Amino acid sequence: MHRNIRYLMGSNKIKQYLPALLLYVQRRVEGGRGAVVSVHIRDVCGVDKRCCVVVHSLMTRLAEKGLARRHKQGVYLIERAAVEEVLTALKEWI
């Protein structure tokens, strides 16, 4: 999978699907409660497999930075305290 990350980060696909992830995280933060925000890749992308691969690579990259953690397959958790850092990191990648 890591071979594909380098390919996807430099392509236009990242710019195509990154706004969907940004919007999803922003909406989950607004009305939610609790200590974490859950990101379900299927909720962001639906059945679009290309989108799922790109969002998975983005969330893996966030997890490597320590801003998110993988909960189970297709589900990542972001601490509410780190949401602003996550949003700024995603905006930098646009």
Secondary structure as UniProt FT lines:
FT   HELIX           2..9
FT   HELIX           12..31
FT   STRAND          36..40
FT   HELIX           41..45
FT   TURN            46..47
FT   HELIX           49..65
FT   STRAND          69..72
FT   TURN            73..74
FT   STRAND          75..79
FT   HELIX           80..82
FT   HELIX           83..93
//
